Amino acid sequence: MSVPKKRNHPHISNTPPIKKGLVYHKIIPVAIVIFMLFGAGFSYLLVGVDRTSLLTGILIGGVCGLIFGLLIAKSLSKK
């Protein structure tokens, strides 16, 4: 007669599960920086070397990058 083998149960870890949506929020700072650079370059091409126009371009680019990054993160977290 064959004797059934005892199998050990797999160990369950106590670490909390990683949220799926948390990974996609790393896109927001990247989008902000890229759009800030585009805003600075665009204002430099239009006006030249002027501090207020460069800062305005950076600020507008940062806001656009934030909006774009939030939209991308929202669309990626739906999947």
RABELDA-V899859 format. One line per field, one symbol per residue. phi: phi as a letter, one per 40 degrees, with the letter a starting at -180 (. if undefined). burial: # if it has 24 or more other ideal C-beta (glycine too) atoms within 12 Angstrom, else .. A space follows every 10 residues. Layout:
phi->???
burial->???
//
This chain:
phi->.cbcccbccc cccccccccc cccccccccc cccccccccc ccccccbhcb cccccccccc cccccccccc ccccccccc
burial->.......... .......... ......##.. ##..##..## ..#....... ...#..##.. ##..##.##. .##......
//
